[in-house]
Amino acid sequence: MNQMHKHLLAESELSIDMIEIQHKAYLGDAEAQYKLADIFQKGGGVTKDAVNAFYWYNKAAQQGNLAAQFNIWYAYLTGEGTKANQQLAKKWYARATLKNSSSSESIVAQLIGTVIH
């Protein structure tokens, strides 16, 4: 069985839009992978699942999705959906902040719920 299958939801549990997102994510679309991770993270119409959220954020982050990279950083920092790992947290934070510092600050602020000065 493909390892990715355990990170998918049964289509009977999903709306048409969510089926489409899941299908695109499965085929490698980074934006769809991010959206699917977000669905798992927030429990949008499905049971919250931090492990599956981490899996899909990681898929999107590997393809350069900036928001996903910050979610991976935060997951490694807090241990949400994966084992906490300070070295990997630093790696992902550095990778994400190299792209654009102004959007990086905004994303970090959203993740931790504070304003960064």
Secondary structure, DSSP 8 states (H G I E B T S, - for coil): --GGGGGS--GGGS-HHHHHHHHHHHTT-HHHHHHHHHHHHHTSSS---HHHHHHHHHHHHHTT-HHHHHHHHHHHHHTSSS---HHHHHHHHHHHHTT-HHHHHHHHHHHHTS---
